[in-house]
Amino acid sequence: MTLQKLKTKKEIKAIAEKLRKQGKIIVTTNGSFDLLHAGHIRNLQESKSQGDVLIVGLNSDKSIKSYKGKDRPIISEEYRVEMLDAIRFVDYIVLFDEDEIAVPLITLVRPSVHCNGSQYGENCVEAPAVKKIGARLHLIKESKDKNGKLSTTRIINKIKELK
């Protein structure tokens, strides 16, 4: 399978520079996107609505293990990339090994808008980097269903309860 949207850090930097010269509004968001669910899709869709081009920073398996534990991710990075590649809202994907990938993503791409979950607030870890480059921070409300917050951890816990 050919993954059209996956780019190296060097490639995404060059792509972002070209897009800026074309006057495009570049939007970034990031995450693990493990056990892809409706909350992820809503986040990506709203992120894309903030501009012309959406670049998604994806945590590598190595980075997820370091901050979520040895049992994560559930879905390996090659398949998470494949799933994101199939989503029409996503224009480009770049993998990061760092635990906190948002700041390196913002520094590398220099987007016009960076999207983050509202649960992290205006003073989130990304805020100084966003401000430094003159970008806008867009906070996305947490997605919920009738049982509460949509999250990978909640899905995992529900599956464990079925045993």
C-alpha positions in Angstrom: 0.0 0.0 0.0 1.3 3.4 -0.9 0.8 6.0 1.7 0.5 9.4 0.0 0.2 11.6 3.0 3.1 10.4 5.2 6.1 12.7 5.0 9.4 12.9 6.8 10.2 16.0 8.9 12.4 17.4 6.2 9.7 16.9 3.6 6.9 18.4 5.7 9.1 21.5 6.5 9.6 22.1 2.7 5.9 21.5 2.0 4.9 23.9 4.7 7.2 26.6 3.3 5.8 26.1 -0.2 2.2 26.3 1.1 2.9 29.5 3.1 4.3 31.1 -0.1 1.1 30.1 -1.8 -0.9 31.9 0.9 -2.4 28.8 2.3 -3.7 28.6 5.9 -1.8 25.7 7.4 -3.4 24.0 10.4 -1.7 21.5 12.7 -3.0 19.0 15.3 -1.4 16.0 16.9 -2.0 12.9 18.9 -1.7 9.1 19.1 -4.9 8.3 17.3 -4.8 4.8 18.9 -8.1 2.9 18.4 -9.5 5.5 16.1 -13.0 6.6 17.2 -15.6 9.3 16.5 -13.9 11.8 18.8 -10.8 11.6 16.7 -12.7 12.1 13.5 -14.6 15.1 14.9 -11.3 16.6 16.0 -9.7 16.1 12.6 -12.8 17.5 10.8 -12.9 20.6 13.0 -9.1 21.1 12.7 -9.4 21.0 8.9 -12.2 23.5 9.0 -9.8 26.1 10.4 -7.7 26.4 7.3 -6.7 25.1 3.9 -4.2 22.3 4.8 -4.2 20.0 7.8 -0.9 18.5 8.9 -1.2 15.8 11.7 1.7 15.1 14.0 1.4 11.4 15.0 3.1 10.0 18.0 5.3 7.0 17.1 5.0 3.7 18.9 8.1 4.6 20.8 6.8 7.9 22.1 3.4 6.3 23.1 5.1 3.6 25.1 7.2 6.1 27.0 4.2 8.1 28.2 1.2 5.7 28.2 3.0 2.5 29.2 4.3 -0.8 27.8 0.8 -2.0 26.7 0.2 0.9 24.4 -0.3 1.6 21.6 -2.9 -1.0 20.8 -2.6 -0.3 17.1 1.0 0.0 15.7 2.1 3.2 14.0 2.1 1.6 10.5 -1.6 1.0 10.8 -2.4 4.2 12.6 -0.7 6.0 9.7 -2.7 4.0 7.2 -6.0 4.9 9.0 -5.1 8.6 9.0 -4.0 8.4 5.4 -7.5 7.3 4.5 -9.3 10.2 6.2 -10.1 13.0 3.7 -9.7 15.8 6.2 -6.0 14.9 6.7 -3.6 16.3 4.1 -0.2 15.3 5.6 1.1 13.1 8.4 4.4 13.3 10.1 5.7 10.9 12.8 7.4 12.1 16.0 9.3 10.1 18.5 9.2 12.8 21.2 6.7 12.4 24.1 5.4 16.0 23.7 5.2 16.3 19.9 3.1 19.5 19.6 5.9 22.0 20.2 8.3 20.3 17.8 5.5 20.1 15.2 4.6 23.8 15.7 8.3 24.8 15.5 8.8 22.7 12.3 5.7 23.5 10.4 5.0 27.1 11.6 1.2 26.8 11.1 -1.3 29.6 11.0 -3.5 27.7 13.5 -2.7 24.9 15.9 -5.7 22.8 17.2 -5.8 21.3 20.6 -8.4 19.8 22.9 -10.2 22.3 25.1 -9.4 20.2 28.2 -5.8 21.5 28.0 -7.0 25.2 28.0 -5.6 28.5 26.7 -2.4 28.0 28.8 -1.6 24.6 27.4 2.0 23.5 26.8 1.7 24.5 23.1 0.6 28.1 23.8 4.1 29.7 24.1 5.2 28.1 20.8 2.0 29.2 19.0 2.3 32.7 20.3 6.0 32.9 19.4 5.3 32.2 15.7 2.2 34.5 15.7 -0.2 31.7 15.1 -3.7 31.1 16.6 -4.5 28.4 19.1 -7.9 26.8 18.4 -9.4 24.8 21.2 -11.8 21.9 20.3 -14.5 20.8 22.8 -14.2 17.3 24.0 -16.4 14.9 22.1 -19.0 13.0 24.2 -21.5 10.3 23.6 -24.4 9.3 25.8 -22.0 7.6 28.2 -19.5 10.4 28.5 -16.2 11.4 27.0 -15.1 9.6 23.8 -11.6 8.4 24.5 -9.3 5.5 23.7 -8.7 4.8 27.4 -12.5 4.6 28.0 -12.8 2.1 25.1 -10.0 0.0 26.4 -11.6 -0.1 29.9 -14.9 -1.0 28.5 -13.3 -3.9 26.6 -11.6 -5.1 29.8 -15.0 -5.1 31.6 -16.3 -7.5 29.0 -13.9 -10.2 30.1 
